[in-house]
Amino acid sequence: MRIKEKSDEEIRTLVGTARDAGVTMFDHADIYGGSHGCEQRYGEAQPVPESERDQILLQSKVGIRSGFFDSSREHILSSVEQSLTALRTDYLDVLLIHRPDTLVEPDEVAAAFDELHSSGKVRTFGVSNHTPGQIELLKKSVRQPLVANQLQFSITNAALVAQGLAANIMGLEQSADRDLGILDYSRLHDMTIQTWGSVQSPAGGGVFIGDRSNYPDLNDALDELAKAHNTSPDAIAIAWLARHPAKMQIVIGTTTPSRVQDAATGAAIRLTREEWYRLYTAAGNTLP
């Protein structure tokens, strides 16, 4: 989502580094960089040869417009056509509804998905930022499996797990259920959780790694565990996400090649339970 102003060479280096590190999926959205702006830059700088297209997965998202959300059949179909043109590809591997549209007509979503699937323009479908009830409403009409839900999650934005760990504790803000059980729902229904904001903090919206003003204890723990595992704090932050048995798919928003490499390294590290919970509490989360 941050590549629009990057040069062709910078984009090629970023994508090449990711692929060399074993990353095979690239996440886009029609609103990133303006209307299909980042998709356009990706397609211009890094067109995928037809002979290599089956080696990567291209994902995009649809539904956020200027000042409103739109999950209408017409908009879904139009936006996907523009994404395919911008990315210079014949199909998307995954298409997500970016935000829940309270004016959604599930039959319209289903009609759009049917058309895209039957034409070969989209292979699989999912959602982003949806609750269990919103997913069930779509499933009332949508025939294709909804394979993924992209949700905000990091050590410092840990509501997905924090509420369940402090369930039924009166007077504790962490016990408030804002996700309506989406973690357990996803595991029960074999939906992959894709984590966005994977190293992002609520404090100012920046990254928590190195932010000792707001997260001194967490950064001490990250540094100590990085030394113990002979890696970087960035890798440990990703390892914390990868440790969860939900087998989440970690979305990284960095445009720095070295951090892409660190993320790939972190995904292969298996933290112990003690290490995982130490990071969780060091970030300020309560463990009753």
N, C-alpha and C positions, 0 to 999 in steps of 0.2 A: 504493500500500500504506500510505500515511500520512494518508489523508484522513478517517479515521473521526471524529476529534474536530474536524474543520473545520466551520464553519458552512455553511449553504446558499450564502450569498453568496460565501464564500471558494472553495468548490468551483466555483461558476459562473464566477468570475473566472479561476480556474486553467484550467478547461476552455476557456473562451472565448479566453483568451490563447493557448493551444495551437492552437486551431483557426485563429485569426487569423494565427498564425505558419506555418500550413501543415501542422500535425500532424493526421493523420487516424486514427491508431491509438491505442487506449487499452487498456492491459494490466492485467488483474485476476488474482486467484486466490481460490479459495474460502476460504483461510486468512487472507487479509489482513484485519486488524481483527477477528480472531476468525472464527467461522463466518459467512462471507459478509458480514461487517460493513462492509467498504469498498465492496463491490458494492451493498449496501443504501443506503449514503449517496450513492453516485453516482446510483443510480436515483431517490432521493428529491429530490436537489438538481438533477440535470441529466437529467431524462427526455428521451429523444430523440424528437421528433415523428416519426410514421411517414413523413411526407413527406421527412424528412432522414436517415432511417436508412441509406440506401445511400451517404451521403456520408462515413460513418465506418466504422471496423473495430473491433469489440469482441472482445477476446481474453481468455480466462480459462484457469486452470490447475486441475488436480485431482490428488489422490493423496496429499497429506500430511495425516495425521490426528494426533491427540494421542498421541504416543508410538510411532507406527508409520506405515508407508506402505501404501497400499491402491489397487491397480490392478484391483480386481475389477469385473466387469460391473455388479454391483448398485450399488457405490459410485459408479462413473463416472456411471451414469444418474441416480442420486438427486441427486448434487452438481450436475450440469448443470441439472436441473429447478429447483433452488434458486437457481442463478446467474441463470437466465432470469427467475425471479420477482423477485429482488433488483434486477437491472439494468433491469427493466421492458421487456424485449425478447422477441421471438419466436424469435430465433436468435443464436448466436455465430458470428462469422466464422472464428475460430480457437480450437481447444481443444488445450492442451498437457498431457501427462502431466508433472507437476511434478518428481518425483524418480524415479529408477529403483527399482522395487520388486523385491527379489531373489526374492520369492515370486510374481512375476507369472506369469500363465497367458496367453500371447499370444492364444490362442483367445478368452479372455474379453474382452480388450481389443478384439479384432477384432469380436466380437459387439456390444459396446457402440457402437463406432464405426459399424458398419453400421446399427444401429438409429437412432442420432442423425443420420446422414447421410441415410438414406432418409426420415426424418420431417421433414427440413429444419431440425432444431434446431441442427445444427453443419455448417458448410460445408467447413472444412478442418481438418486435424489436424497435430500435431507433438509434440515432446518438449521437456524442459528438463533440463539437467545430465546428459545421457546420453552414453555412450561409443559408438564405432562398433559394437562387438559387441552392445551392448544394443539399438541401433537395428535392426541386422540381425535380431536375435531377434524383435523385434516385427514386422518386415516379413515374416517367415516366414508370418504369419497375417493381418496387417492388409492390406486391399486398397487403401485410400486412400493416396495419396502422403503421406509425412511431410514437411511443407514447411519446418519450422523447428526449431531447437534453441536454447534460451535458455541461455547460458553466461556465467560470470563473466569479465569482461575489462575492463581499464583499463590506462593507462600503467604503473601500479604493481602491477597484477595481470595481468601480461602473459605468463603461461605458455603461452597458446595459440600465440604466435609465438616466445617466447624459447627454448623447447626446440629448435625446428627451426633457429633461427639458431645454436645451439651444439651441434648434433648431433655425436655421436662425439668429444666432448672429454672425456677421462678426468679424473676428480677435480673436475669442476665441477658443483655442485649443480643449476645451471640446465639441465644436459644430461639430467637425469632426466625420462623421459617419463611424465607423470601423466595426459595427455589422450588417449593412445593414437592420436595422429594425427587427432584430431577436426577440426582445421582443414582439412587436405587432404581428408579424407573428405567434409566438408560441401561443399566446392567441387566435388569429383568427382561428387557425387550431387545437386547443385543444391538443397541445403538451406540456407536462410537462417539465418545465425547471428544471434541476437538477444543483444545484450550487456547483462547486468545488472551493477550495481555499476560503472557507466561512469565515475564520478569518485571511486570509493571506494578507500581504501588499506588494506593489511593492518595497518598500525600503528594499533591501537585501533579500527579499523572506521569512522573518520570519513573525510571527504573529504581528498584530498591538496592541493587548491588552497588556498593560503595557509598550509599546514602547513610552516613553515620549520624547525621543530625536527627533523622527520624527513626532509624533502625540500627542503633549501635550493637545491641545484643545479637541480632540476626547476622550482621556482618562479621562479628567476631566468630560466630558459629560457622558461617560459610567459609571464612578463611581457615579455620582449624580443620574442618572436614576436607577442604581442598588440599591442604598440606598432607593430611592422612591418606588421601586417595591419589596424591601426586597429579593434581589437575588444577583447574581454575574455579573461582567462586561461581562464575557463570555456569560451568558444567554441573556443579553441585545443585544449583537452583533448578536446572532441568532434570537432574537425577531425582529430585524430590517429587516432581510431577510424574516421572516415568515409573516410580516405585509403586504407585497406586495400582491395585489389582484390577481396576476397571480398564486397564490397558489404553489409556488416553492417547490421542494423537496430538502431539505438541506443536502448536503453531508459533513460530518465532517471527517477529516483525523486524528483526535487525537488517540493516543494509551493510553491515561490517563483516567481511569474509571471515576474520578470525573468530568472531562470535558465532558464526554458523558452524565452524569447526568445533568450537567448544560445546555447542548444543548437541552436536552429533556424538561427541565423546560422552557427554553427560547422560544421554539417553541409554548408553550401554552400561552405566554404573548402577549397581544394585545396592542402595543404602540399607542398613539394618533398620529394624523397627526403632531401636533406641535413637539412631541418627535421625530418622524421619521425624519422630516426635520431638526431638530436641530442636530441630529447625522450626517446627510448627509452633512450639511455645516461645521460642526466641523471637518470633515475629509478632508476639503479643496476643496470640490466640490462647483461650482458656482451655485447660484440660481439667475437668472437674475431679 
